[in-house]
Amino acid sequence: MGRVFIVGAGPGDPELITLKGLRLIETADAIVYDRLVPQALLSRARPQALLVYVGKKPGGQGGIL
């Protein structure tokens, strides 16, 4: 059975993510992300990882997946 982790992308600077968060991004099979996640972090994902953009608008409310 698979596991799901929620990783906060930090305050915007990709260098401020935790080591564990970076390791999870680098080994994930799939990553669900919004516009607040820096491209520098997404580029650390495995080439075969599924990247799913879920959008996010300023001032908008999030939805339930």
C-alpha positions as CSV (number, residue, x, y, z in Angstrom):
1,M,0.0,0.0,0.0
2,G,1.3,3.5,-0.9
3,R,1.8,6.4,1.5
4,V,1.0,10.1,1.2
5,F,3.2,12.8,2.6
6,I,2.4,16.5,2.7
7,V,5.5,18.6,2.2
8,G,5.4,22.4,2.8
9,A,7.4,24.2,0.1
10,G,8.6,26.8,2.7
11,P,8.4,30.6,2.5
12,G,9.3,30.7,-1.2
13,D,13.1,30.2,-1.1
14,P,13.8,26.7,-2.3
15,E,17.0,26.6,-0.1
16,L,14.8,26.7,3.0
17,I,13.0,23.4,2.5
18,T,13.9,20.7,5.1
19,L,16.2,17.9,4.1
20,K,13.4,15.4,4.6
21,G,11.1,17.4,2.5
22,L,13.6,17.5,-0.3
23,R,14.3,13.8,0.0
24,L,10.5,13.1,-0.3
25,I,10.3,15.3,-3.4
26,E,13.3,13.5,-5.0
27,T,11.8,10.0,-4.4
28,A,8.1,10.6,-5.0
29,D,6.1,8.7,-7.6
30,A,3.6,11.6,-7.9
31,I,3.6,15.2,-6.8
32,V,0.5,17.4,-6.5
33,Y,1.5,21.1,-6.4
34,D,0.1,24.6,-6.8
35,R,1.6,27.8,-8.1
36,L,3.3,28.6,-4.8
37,V,5.8,25.7,-5.3
38,P,9.1,27.0,-6.8
39,Q,10.2,25.5,-10.1
40,A,13.6,24.8,-8.5
41,L,11.9,22.3,-6.2
42,L,9.9,20.6,-8.9
43,S,13.0,20.2,-11.0
44,R,14.3,17.9,-8.2
45,A,11.6,15.4,-8.8
46,R,12.4,12.1,-10.6
47,P,12.0,12.2,-14.3
48,Q,9.3,9.5,-14.2
49,A,7.4,11.2,-11.4
50,L,3.8,12.3,-12.2
51,L,3.5,16.1,-11.6
52,V,-0.1,17.2,-11.1
53,Y,-0.8,21.0,-11.1
54,V,-3.8,21.8,-9.1
55,G,-3.7,25.6,-9.5
56,K,-4.2,28.3,-6.9
57,K,-5.4,31.8,-7.3
58,P,-4.5,34.7,-4.9
59,G,-7.3,35.2,-2.5
60,G,-9.1,32.0,-3.6
61,Q,-10.2,29.2,-1.4
62,G,-8.7,25.7,-1.9
63,G,-10.8,22.8,-2.8
64,I,-11.0,19.2,-1.6
65,L,-9.4,16.5,-3.8
